[in-house]
Amino acid sequence: MKIAISEAIAWDEKKNYSLGKAGLNDLIDEVNRLEEHRFNRISREIEKQKLIVEWKRLTDTLVRKKDILKDAQD
């Protein structure tokens, strides 16, 4: 949601810049804010995946017996 809003704002700022209604610094700020939101989303996804792997390790479900047997049969 934040990314979609930031994209719309950056697009509007780009349009305003091309029409001379906004300065270059304003455009750069909005693009930087958009990229920050994208980076934060990626960071949260990576952290979530790490937590899932850790949870599977702690609950002894990281590797399942049926997957091992399936690979051995191939």
PDB file of N, CA, C and O in Angstrom:
ATOM      1  N   MET A   1       0.819  -1.193   0.000  1.00  0.00           N
ATOM      2  CA  MET A   1       0.000   0.000   0.000  1.00  0.00           C
ATOM      3  C   MET A   1       0.867   1.263   0.000  1.00  0.00           C
ATOM      4  O   MET A   1       0.630   2.196  -0.767  1.00  0.00           O
ATOM      5  N   LYS A   2       1.887   1.270   0.886  1.00  0.00           N
ATOM      6  CA  LYS A   2       2.775   2.432   0.933  1.00  0.00           C
ATOM      7  C   LYS A   2       3.476   2.630  -0.401  1.00  0.00           C
ATOM      8  O   LYS A   2       3.672   3.758  -0.854  1.00  0.00           O
ATOM      9  N   ILE A   3       3.853   1.513  -1.025  1.00  0.00           N
ATOM     10  CA  ILE A   3       4.584   1.600  -2.291  1.00  0.00           C
ATOM     11  C   ILE A   3       3.689   2.181  -3.380  1.00  0.00           C
ATOM     12  O   ILE A   3       4.127   3.029  -4.157  1.00  0.00           O
ATOM     13  N   ALA A   4       2.452   1.734  -3.438  1.00  0.00           N
ATOM     14  CA  ALA A   4       1.530   2.257  -4.449  1.00  0.00           C
ATOM     15  C   ALA A   4       1.312   3.758  -4.265  1.00  0.00           C
ATOM     16  O   ALA A   4       1.278   4.510  -5.239  1.00  0.00           O
ATOM     17  N   ILE A   5       1.168   4.182  -3.033  1.00  0.00           N
ATOM     18  CA  ILE A   5       0.977   5.607  -2.758  1.00  0.00           C
ATOM     19  C   ILE A   5       2.239   6.391  -3.124  1.00  0.00           C
ATOM     20  O   ILE A   5       2.166   7.460  -3.730  1.00  0.00           O
ATOM     21  N   SER A   6       3.395   5.844  -2.746  1.00  0.00           N
ATOM     22  CA  SER A   6       4.662   6.515  -3.070  1.00  0.00           C
ATOM     23  C   SER A   6       4.887   6.598  -4.574  1.00  0.00           C
ATOM     24  O   SER A   6       5.412   7.592  -5.076  1.00  0.00           O
ATOM     25  N   GLU A   7       4.488   5.549  -5.291  1.00  0.00           N
ATOM     26  CA  GLU A   7       4.608   5.578  -6.755  1.00  0.00           C
ATOM     27  C   GLU A   7       3.740   6.692  -7.345  1.00  0.00           C
ATOM     28  O   GLU A   7       4.172   7.416  -8.242  1.00  0.00           O
ATOM     29  N   ALA A   8       2.529   6.819  -6.838  1.00  0.00           N
ATOM     30  CA  ALA A   8       1.625   7.863  -7.334  1.00  0.00           C
ATOM     31  C   ALA A   8       2.184   9.247  -7.035  1.00  0.00           C
ATOM     32  O   ALA A   8       2.130  10.142  -7.879  1.00  0.00           O
ATOM     33  N   ILE A   9       2.716   9.419  -5.840  1.00  0.00           N
ATOM     34  CA  ILE A   9       3.286  10.716  -5.457  1.00  0.00           C
ATOM     35  C   ILE A   9       4.501  11.036  -6.319  1.00  0.00           C
ATOM     36  O   ILE A   9       4.653  12.161  -6.793  1.00  0.00           O
ATOM     37  N   ALA A  10       5.373  10.035  -6.521  1.00  0.00           N
ATOM     38  CA  ALA A  10       6.574  10.253  -7.346  1.00  0.00           C
ATOM     39  C   ALA A  10       6.180  10.593  -8.784  1.00  0.00           C
ATOM     40  O   ALA A  10       6.799  11.447  -9.419  1.00  0.00           O
ATOM     41  N   TRP A  11       5.149   9.920  -9.290  1.00  0.00           N
ATOM     42  CA  TRP A  11       4.692  10.189 -10.649  1.00  0.00           C
ATOM     43  C   TRP A  11       4.158  11.621 -10.747  1.00  0.00           C
ATOM     44  O   TRP A  11       4.462  12.340 -11.699  1.00  0.00           O
ATOM     45  N   ASP A  12       3.365  12.024  -9.761  1.00  0.00           N
ATOM     46  CA  ASP A  12       2.839  13.391  -9.748  1.00  0.00           C
ATOM     47  C   ASP A  12       3.970  14.418  -9.650  1.00  0.00           C
ATOM     48  O   ASP A  12       3.952  15.453 -10.316  1.00  0.00           O
ATOM     49  N   GLU A  13       4.947  14.106  -8.808  1.00  0.00           N
ATOM     50  CA  GLU A  13       6.073  15.027  -8.640  1.00  0.00           C
ATOM     51  C   GLU A  13       6.876  15.136  -9.938  1.00  0.00           C
ATOM     52  O   GLU A  13       7.362  16.212 -10.287  1.00  0.00           O
ATOM     53  N   LYS A  14       7.011  14.013 -10.649  1.00  0.00           N
ATOM     54  CA  LYS A  14       7.719  14.035 -11.937  1.00  0.00           C
ATOM     55  C   LYS A  14       6.962  14.896 -12.942  1.00  0.00           C
ATOM     56  O   LYS A  14       7.558  15.665 -13.695  1.00  0.00           O
ATOM     57  N   LYS A  15       5.640  14.755 -12.939  1.00  0.00           N
ATOM     58  CA  LYS A  15       4.814  15.565 -13.840  1.00  0.00           C
ATOM     59  C   LYS A  15       4.946  17.049 -13.484  1.00  0.00           C
ATOM     60  O   LYS A  15       5.107  17.896 -14.362  1.00  0.00           O
ATOM     61  N   ASN A  16       4.876  17.349 -12.185  1.00  0.00           N
ATOM     62  CA  ASN A  16       5.017  18.738 -11.755  1.00  0.00           C
ATOM     63  C   ASN A  16       6.396  19.295 -12.097  1.00  0.00           C
ATOM     64  O   ASN A  16       6.521  20.461 -12.472  1.00  0.00           O
ATOM     65  N   TYR A  17       7.420  18.472 -11.968  1.00  0.00           N
ATOM     66  CA  TYR A  17       8.771  18.916 -12.305  1.00  0.00           C
ATOM     67  C   TYR A  17       8.866  19.226 -13.799  1.00  0.00           C
ATOM     68  O   TYR A  17       9.456  20.231 -14.196  1.00  0.00           O
ATOM     69  N   SER A  18       8.282  18.357 -14.619  1.00  0.00           N
ATOM     70  CA  SER A  18       8.358  18.594 -16.068  1.00  0.00           C
ATOM     71  C   SER A  18       7.576  19.845 -16.489  1.00  0.00           C
ATOM     72  O   SER A  18       7.876  20.466 -17.509  1.00  0.00           O
ATOM     73  N   LEU A  19       6.572  20.200 -15.685  1.00  0.00           N
ATOM     74  CA  LEU A  19       5.802  21.417 -15.974  1.00  0.00           C
ATOM     75  C   LEU A  19       6.403  22.654 -15.312  1.00  0.00           C
ATOM     76  O   LEU A  19       5.909  23.766 -15.501  1.00  0.00           O
ATOM     77  N   GLY A  20       7.461  22.460 -14.543  1.00  0.00           N
ATOM     78  CA  GLY A  20       8.114  23.576 -13.878  1.00  0.00           C
ATOM     79  C   GLY A  20       7.449  23.989 -12.573  1.00  0.00           C
ATOM     80  O   GLY A  20       7.741  25.062 -12.046  1.00  0.00           O
ATOM     81  N   LYS A  21       6.557  23.151 -12.044  1.00  0.00           N
ATOM     82  CA  LYS A  21       5.848  23.478 -10.810  1.00  0.00           C
ATOM     83  C   LYS A  21       6.565  22.979  -9.562  1.00  0.00           C
ATOM     84  O   LYS A  21       6.218  23.372  -8.449  1.00  0.00           O
ATOM     85  N   ALA A  22       7.553  22.125  -9.738  1.00  0.00           N
ATOM     86  CA  ALA A  22       8.292  21.571  -8.596  1.00  0.00           C
ATOM     87  C   ALA A  22       9.773  21.566  -8.931  1.00  0.00           C
ATOM     88  O   ALA A  22      10.169  21.523 -10.096  1.00  0.00           O
ATOM     89  N   GLY A  23      10.581  21.611  -7.877  1.00  0.00           N
ATOM     90  CA  GLY A  23      12.022  21.619  -8.077  1.00  0.00           C
ATOM     91  C   GLY A  23      12.591  20.205  -8.175  1.00  0.00           C
ATOM     92  O   GLY A  23      11.930  19.224  -7.835  1.00  0.00           O
ATOM     93  N   LEU A  24      13.818  20.132  -8.644  1.00  0.00           N
ATOM     94  CA  LEU A  24      14.499  18.851  -8.789  1.00  0.00           C
ATOM     95  C   LEU A  24      14.671  18.168  -7.437  1.00  0.00           C
ATOM     96  O   LEU A  24      14.525  16.950  -7.335  1.00  0.00           O
ATOM     97  N   ASN A  25      14.980  18.939  -6.406  1.00  0.00           N
ATOM     98  CA  ASN A  25      15.156  18.345  -5.074  1.00  0.00           C
ATOM     99  C   ASN A  25      13.883  17.681  -4.575  1.00  0.00           C
ATOM    100  O   ASN A  25      13.941  16.636  -3.928  1.00  0.00           O
ATOM    101  N   ASP A  26      12.734  18.277  -4.870  1.00  0.00           N
ATOM    102  CA  ASP A  26      11.459  17.674  -4.475  1.00  0.00           C
ATOM    103  C   ASP A  26      11.256  16.329  -5.181  1.00  0.00           C
ATOM    104  O   ASP A  26      10.823  15.354  -4.567  1.00  0.00           O
ATOM    105  N   LEU A  27      11.570  16.293  -6.459  1.00  0.00           N
ATOM    106  CA  LEU A  27      11.449  15.050  -7.220  1.00  0.00           C
ATOM    107  C   LEU A  27      12.386  13.983  -6.672  1.00  0.00           C
ATOM    108  O   LEU A  27      11.989  12.832  -6.494  1.00  0.00           O
ATOM    109  N   ILE A  28      13.621  14.365  -6.407  1.00  0.00           N
ATOM    110  CA  ILE A  28      14.605  13.416  -5.864  1.00  0.00           C
ATOM    111  C   ILE A  28      14.154  12.892  -4.505  1.00  0.00           C
ATOM    112  O   ILE A  28      14.288  11.701  -4.226  1.00  0.00           O
ATOM    113  N   ASP A  29      13.624  13.764  -3.665  1.00  0.00           N
ATOM    114  CA  ASP A  29      13.127  13.329  -2.347  1.00  0.00           C
ATOM    115  C   ASP A  29      12.031  12.281  -2.478  1.00  0.00           C
ATOM    116  O   ASP A  29      12.039  11.279  -1.763  1.00  0.00           O
ATOM    117  N   GLU A  30      11.101  12.504  -3.378  1.00  0.00           N
ATOM    118  CA  GLU A  30       9.992  11.550  -3.554  1.00  0.00           C
ATOM    119  C   GLU A  30      10.470  10.219  -4.125  1.00  0.00           C
ATOM    120  O   GLU A  30       9.999   9.159  -3.711  1.00  0.00           O
ATOM    121  N   VAL A  31      11.400  10.269  -5.072  1.00  0.00           N
ATOM    122  CA  VAL A  31      11.944   9.023  -5.631  1.00  0.00           C
ATOM    123  C   VAL A  31      12.722   8.271  -4.553  1.00  0.00           C
ATOM    124  O   VAL A  31      12.623   7.048  -4.459  1.00  0.00           O
ATOM    125  N   ASN A  32      13.487   8.984  -3.748  1.00  0.00           N
ATOM    126  CA  ASN A  32      14.215   8.339  -2.648  1.00  0.00           C
ATOM    127  C   ASN A  32      13.258   7.709  -1.640  1.00  0.00           C
ATOM    128  O   ASN A  32      13.516   6.614  -1.141  1.00  0.00           O
ATOM    129  N   ARG A  33      12.172   8.383  -1.341  1.00  0.00           N
ATOM    130  CA  ARG A  33      11.179   7.846  -0.414  1.00  0.00           C
ATOM    131  C   ARG A  33      10.554   6.568  -0.978  1.00  0.00           C
ATOM    132  O   ARG A  33      10.345   5.600  -0.246  1.00  0.00           O
ATOM    133  N   LEU A  34      10.259   6.569  -2.272  1.00  0.00           N
ATOM    134  CA  LEU A  34       9.719   5.381  -2.933  1.00  0.00           C
ATOM    135  C   LEU A  34      10.700   4.218  -2.840  1.00  0.00           C
ATOM    136  O   LEU A  34      10.307   3.100  -2.507  1.00  0.00           O
ATOM    137  N   GLU A  35      11.954   4.469  -3.126  1.00  0.00           N
ATOM    138  CA  GLU A  35      12.968   3.410  -3.071  1.00  0.00           C
ATOM    139  C   GLU A  35      13.167   2.908  -1.639  1.00  0.00           C
ATOM    140  O   GLU A  35      13.435   1.726  -1.424  1.00  0.00           O
ATOM    141  N   GLU A  36      13.037   3.795  -0.677  1.00  0.00           N
ATOM    142  CA  GLU A  36      13.151   3.387   0.726  1.00  0.00           C
ATOM    143  C   GLU A  36      12.016   2.430   1.104  1.00  0.00           C
ATOM    144  O   GLU A  36      12.234   1.442   1.805  1.00  0.00           O
ATOM    145  N   HIS A  37      10.808   2.733   0.635  1.00  0.00           N
ATOM    146  CA  HIS A  37       9.675   1.841   0.902  1.00  0.00           C
ATOM    147  C   HIS A  37       9.883   0.477   0.245  1.00  0.00           C
ATOM    148  O   HIS A  37       9.579  -0.556   0.842  1.00  0.00           O
ATOM    149  N   ARG A  38      10.393   0.474  -0.968  1.00  0.00           N
ATOM    150  CA  ARG A  38      10.664  -0.802  -1.657  1.00  0.00           C
ATOM    151  C   ARG A  38      11.732  -1.599  -0.919  1.00  0.00           C
ATOM    152  O   ARG A  38      11.592  -2.809  -0.741  1.00  0.00           O
ATOM    153  N   PHE A  39      12.783  -0.936  -0.494  1.00  0.00           N
ATOM    154  CA  PHE A  39      13.864  -1.605   0.237  1.00  0.00           C
ATOM    155  C   PHE A  39      13.346  -2.186   1.552  1.00  0.00           C
ATOM    156  O   PHE A  39      13.693  -3.311   1.914  1.00  0.00           O
ATOM    157  N   ASN A  40      12.523  -1.426   2.261  1.00  0.00           N
ATOM    158  CA  ASN A  40      11.968  -1.901   3.526  1.00  0.00           C
ATOM    159  C   ASN A  40      11.104  -3.143   3.325  1.00  0.00           C
ATOM    160  O   ASN A  40      11.126  -4.058   4.148  1.00  0.00           O
ATOM    161  N   ARG A  41      10.350  -3.174   2.243  1.00  0.00           N
ATOM    162  CA  ARG A  41       9.521  -4.355   1.957  1.00  0.00           C
ATOM    163  C   ARG A  41      10.395  -5.585   1.729  1.00  0.00           C
ATOM    164  O   ARG A  41      10.094  -6.666   2.234  1.00  0.00           O
ATOM    165  N   ILE A  42      11.464  -5.422   0.978  1.00  0.00           N
ATOM    166  CA  ILE A  42      12.384  -6.533   0.729  1.00  0.00           C
ATOM    167  C   ILE A  42      13.040  -6.982   2.028  1.00  0.00           C
ATOM    168  O   ILE A  42      13.159  -8.181   2.280  1.00  0.00           O
ATOM    169  N   SER A  43      13.461  -6.040   2.847  1.00  0.00           N
ATOM    170  CA  SER A  43      14.088  -6.377   4.130  1.00  0.00           C
ATOM    171  C   SER A  43      13.134  -7.150   5.032  1.00  0.00           C
ATOM    172  O   SER A  43      13.533  -8.118   5.679  1.00  0.00           O
ATOM    173  N   ARG A  44      11.879  -6.725   5.076  1.00  0.00           N
ATOM    174  CA  ARG A  44      10.882  -7.442   5.900  1.00  0.00           C
ATOM    175  C   ARG A  44      10.641  -8.849   5.375  1.00  0.00           C
ATOM    176  O   ARG A  44      10.481  -9.779   6.165  1.00  0.00           O
ATOM    177  N   GLU A  45      10.612  -9.022   4.066  1.00  0.00           N
ATOM    178  CA  GLU A  45      10.410 -10.347   3.482  1.00  0.00           C
ATOM    179  C   GLU A  45      11.582 -11.273   3.811  1.00  0.00           C
ATOM    180  O   GLU A  45      11.380 -12.447   4.121  1.00  0.00           O
ATOM    181  N   ILE A  46      12.787 -10.751   3.743  1.00  0.00           N
ATOM    182  CA  ILE A  46      13.965 -11.544   4.095  1.00  0.00           C
ATOM    183  C   ILE A  46      13.924 -11.940   5.559  1.00  0.00           C
ATOM    184  O   ILE A  46      14.210 -13.088   5.899  1.00  0.00           O
ATOM    185  N   GLU A  47      13.575 -11.009   6.424  1.00  0.00           N
ATOM    186  CA  GLU A  47      13.486 -11.305   7.856  1.00  0.00           C
ATOM    187  C   GLU A  47      12.417 -12.360   8.121  1.00  0.00           C
ATOM    188  O   GLU A  47      12.617 -13.253   8.944  1.00  0.00           O
ATOM    189  N   LYS A  48      11.292 -12.262   7.433  1.00  0.00           N
ATOM    190  CA  LYS A  48      10.222 -13.253   7.585  1.00  0.00           C
ATOM    191  C   LYS A  48      10.708 -14.645   7.172  1.00  0.00           C
ATOM    192  O   LYS A  48      10.441 -15.628   7.863  1.00  0.00           O
ATOM    193  N   GLN A  49      11.417 -14.725   6.055  1.00  0.00           N
ATOM    194  CA  GLN A  49      11.923 -16.022   5.593  1.00  0.00           C
ATOM    195  C   GLN A  49      12.928 -16.607   6.581  1.00  0.00           C
ATOM    196  O   GLN A  49      12.937 -17.816   6.812  1.00  0.00           O
ATOM    197  N   LYS A  50      13.774 -15.760   7.165  1.00  0.00           N
ATOM    198  CA  LYS A  50      14.719 -16.228   8.183  1.00  0.00           C
ATOM    199  C   LYS A  50      13.986 -16.797   9.389  1.00  0.00           C
ATOM    200  O   LYS A  50      14.363 -17.840   9.923  1.00  0.00           O
ATOM    201  N   LEU A  51      12.926 -16.097   9.816  1.00  0.00           N
ATOM    202  CA  LEU A  51      12.152 -16.564  10.960  1.00  0.00           C
ATOM    203  C   LEU A  51      11.445 -17.883  10.662  1.00  0.00           C
ATOM    204  O   LEU A  51      11.335 -18.740  11.540  1.00  0.00           O
ATOM    205  N   ILE A  52      10.970 -18.049   9.443  1.00  0.00           N
ATOM    206  CA  ILE A  52      10.323 -19.311   9.059  1.00  0.00           C
ATOM    207  C   ILE A  52      11.325 -20.460   9.116  1.00  0.00           C
ATOM    208  O   ILE A  52      11.019 -21.532   9.638  1.00  0.00           O
ATOM    209  N   VAL A  53      12.512 -20.235   8.581  1.00  0.00           N
ATOM    210  CA  VAL A  53      13.544 -21.276   8.620  1.00  0.00           C
ATOM    211  C   VAL A  53      13.921 -21.602  10.064  1.00  0.00           C
ATOM    212  O   VAL A  53      14.078 -22.772  10.415  1.00  0.00           O
ATOM    213  N   GLU A  54      14.063 -20.587  10.892  1.00  0.00           N
ATOM    214  CA  GLU A  54      14.411 -20.820  12.299  1.00  0.00           C
ATOM    215  C   GLU A  54      13.296 -21.586  13.011  1.00  0.00           C
ATOM    216  O   GLU A  54      13.565 -22.491  13.800  1.00  0.00           O
ATOM    217  N   TRP A  55      12.051 -21.221  12.731  1.00  0.00           N
ATOM    218  CA  TRP A  55      10.927 -21.930  13.344  1.00  0.00           C
ATOM    219  C   TRP A  55      10.921 -23.401  12.912  1.00  0.00           C
ATOM    220  O   TRP A  55      10.703 -24.290  13.736  1.00  0.00           O
ATOM    221  N   LYS A  56      11.157 -23.650  11.643  1.00  0.00           N
ATOM    222  CA  LYS A  56      11.195 -25.035  11.158  1.00  0.00           C
ATOM    223  C   LYS A  56      12.351 -25.796  11.787  1.00  0.00           C
ATOM    224  O   LYS A  56      12.218 -26.980  12.093  1.00  0.00           O
ATOM    225  N   ARG A  57      13.477 -25.135  11.982  1.00  0.00           N
ATOM    226  CA  ARG A  57      14.614 -25.793  12.625  1.00  0.00           C
ATOM    227  C   ARG A  57      14.269 -26.143  14.071  1.00  0.00           C
ATOM    228  O   ARG A  57      14.567 -27.248  14.525  1.00  0.00           O
ATOM    229  N   LEU A  58      13.654 -25.229  14.787  1.00  0.00           N
ATOM    230  CA  LEU A  58      13.320 -25.466  16.187  1.00  0.00           C
ATOM    231  C   LEU A  58      12.239 -26.528  16.361  1.00  0.00           C
ATOM    232  O   LEU A  58      12.237 -27.255  17.355  1.00  0.00           O
ATOM    233  N   THR A  59      11.328 -26.622  15.409  1.00  0.00           N
ATOM    234  CA  THR A  59      10.254 -27.609  15.511  1.00  0.00           C
ATOM    235  C   THR A  59      10.593 -28.901  14.779  1.00  0.00           C
ATOM    236  O   THR A  59       9.752 -29.790  14.643  1.00  0.00           O
ATOM    237  N   ASP A  60      11.823 -28.993  14.314  1.00  0.00           N
ATOM    238  CA  ASP A  60      12.326 -30.194  13.631  1.00  0.00           C
ATOM    239  C   ASP A  60      11.512 -30.531  12.383  1.00  0.00           C
ATOM    240  O   ASP A  60      11.251 -31.700  12.100  1.00  0.00           O
ATOM    241  N   THR A  61      11.115 -29.497  11.642  1.00  0.00           N
ATOM    242  CA  THR A  61      10.363 -29.696  10.405  1.00  0.00           C
ATOM    243  C   THR A  61      11.085 -29.084   9.204  1.00  0.00           C
ATOM    244  O   THR A  61      10.496 -28.902   8.138  1.00  0.00           O
ATOM    245  N   LEU A  62      12.347 -28.775   9.387  1.00  0.00           N
ATOM    246  CA  LEU A  62      13.113 -28.168   8.298  1.00  0.00           C
ATOM    247  C   LEU A  62      13.270 -29.147   7.137  1.00  0.00           C
ATOM    248  O   LEU A  62      13.153 -28.774   5.970  1.00  0.00           O
ATOM    249  N   VAL A  63      13.536 -30.401   7.482  1.00  0.00           N
ATOM    250  CA  VAL A  63      13.651 -31.454   6.481  1.00  0.00           C
ATOM    251  C   VAL A  63      12.637 -32.530   6.859  1.00  0.00           C
ATOM    252  O   VAL A  63      12.603 -32.996   7.997  1.00  0.00           O
ATOM    253  N   ARG A  64      11.814 -32.917   5.888  1.00  0.00           N
ATOM    254  CA  ARG A  64      10.792 -33.931   6.159  1.00  0.00           C
ATOM    255  C   ARG A  64      11.242 -35.279   5.622  1.00  0.00           C
ATOM    256  O   ARG A  64      11.923 -35.358   4.600  1.00  0.00           O
ATOM    257  N   LYS A  65      10.861 -36.316   6.307  1.00  0.00           N
ATOM    258  CA  LYS A  65      11.268 -37.675   5.961  1.00  0.00           C
ATOM    259  C   LYS A  65      10.804 -38.053   4.557  1.00  0.00           C
ATOM    260  O   LYS A  65      11.559 -38.666   3.803  1.00  0.00           O
ATOM    261  N   LYS A  66       9.578 -37.697   4.201  1.00  0.00           N
ATOM    262  CA  LYS A  66       9.059 -38.069   2.875  1.00  0.00           C
ATOM    263  C   LYS A  66       9.861 -37.403   1.753  1.00  0.00           C
ATOM    264  O   LYS A  66       9.999 -37.976   0.673  1.00  0.00           O
ATOM    265  N   ASP A  67      10.392 -36.194   1.998  1.00  0.00           N
ATOM    266  CA  ASP A  67      11.218 -35.544   0.984  1.00  0.00           C
ATOM    267  C   ASP A  67      12.549 -36.267   0.808  1.00  0.00           C
ATOM    268  O   ASP A  67      13.058 -36.376  -0.307  1.00  0.00           O
ATOM    269  N   ILE A  68      13.100 -36.752   1.893  1.00  0.00           N
ATOM    270  CA  ILE A  68      14.367 -37.480   1.838  1.00  0.00           C
ATOM    271  C   ILE A  68      14.171 -38.800   1.082  1.00  0.00           C
ATOM    272  O   ILE A  68      14.975 -39.159   0.222  1.00  0.00           O
ATOM    273  N   LEU A  69      13.096 -39.511   1.416  1.00  0.00           N
ATOM    274  CA  LEU A  69      12.823 -40.789   0.764  1.00  0.00           C
ATOM    275  C   LEU A  69      12.516 -40.603  -0.710  1.00  0.00           C
ATOM    276  O   LEU A  69      12.927 -41.424  -1.530  1.00  0.00           O
ATOM    277  N   LYS A  70      11.805 -39.550  -1.062  1.00  0.00           N
ATOM    278  CA  LYS A  70      11.495 -39.261  -2.454  1.00  0.00           C
ATOM    279  C   LYS A  70      12.772 -39.010  -3.255  1.00  0.00           C
ATOM    280  O   LYS A  70      12.919 -39.526  -4.363  1.00  0.00           O
ATOM    281  N   ASP A  71      13.694 -38.223  -2.703  1.00  0.00           N
ATOM    282  CA  ASP A  71      14.955 -37.941  -3.390  1.00  0.00           C
ATOM    283  C   ASP A  71      15.799 -39.210  -3.530  1.00  0.00           C
ATOM    284  O   ASP A  71      16.491 -39.384  -4.532  1.00  0.00           O
ATOM    285  N   ALA A  72      15.746 -40.084  -2.545  1.00  0.00           N
ATOM    286  CA  ALA A  72      16.540 -41.321  -2.580  1.00  0.00           C
ATOM    287  C   ALA A  72      16.017 -42.272  -3.665  1.00  0.00           C
ATOM    288  O   ALA A  72      16.792 -43.030  -4.249  1.00  0.00           O
ATOM    289  N   GLN A  73      14.719 -42.234  -3.932  1.00  0.00           N
ATOM    290  CA  GLN A  73      14.132 -43.109  -4.944  1.00  0.00           C
ATOM    291  C   GLN A  73      14.425 -42.637  -6.349  1.00  0.00           C
ATOM    292  O   GLN A  73      14.442 -43.449  -7.274  1.00  0.00           O
ATOM    293  N   ASP A  74      14.654 -41.363  -6.538  1.00  0.00           N
ATOM    294  CA  ASP A  74      14.926 -40.812  -7.872  1.00  0.00           C
ATOM    295  C   ASP A  74      16.309 -41.123  -8.271  1.00  0.00           C
ATOM    296  O   ASP A  74      16.736 -40.746  -9.362  1.00  0.00           O
TER     297      ASP A  74
END
